[in-house]
Amino acid sequence: SKIRPGSKPCYFFLNKAWTFEDRNFSARHTLKQYGLFVAISSVGAALQLIILYLLVQSGEPYEISLILAVVIASMGNFLLNKKLTFREKLWG
């Protein structure tokens, strides 16, 4: 799949405003959050590729491996961004 250059800022602002309902848009606060968001997303992308590779190398079908890798990486991204980027409690 192709990654569009403007997609990361769009995902960030949608998560900030809608998913986490963070209304603090001061430049310093938002830039700090954006940096964390990009870093966590990059680690998540790498994790997804590593999981996919390991599962396929262990003999799992590609399609199943891809689904598992996407689910695991997505959950990790969400939980890390919730806790570290948007400073929310993980549970409750």
SULNOR-V673699 format. One record per run of one state. SS is the DSSP state (alpha for helix, beta for strand, coil for the rest). FROM is the first residue (numbers start at 1). TO is the last residue. If there is no record, write none. Layout:
BEGIN
ss=SS from=FROM to=TO
ss=SS from=FROM to=TO
END
This chain:
BEGIN
ss=coil from=1 to=6
ss=alpha from=7 to=19
ss=coil from=20 to=26
ss=alpha from=27 to=57
ss=coil from=58 to=61
ss=alpha from=62 to=85
ss=coil from=86 to=92
END
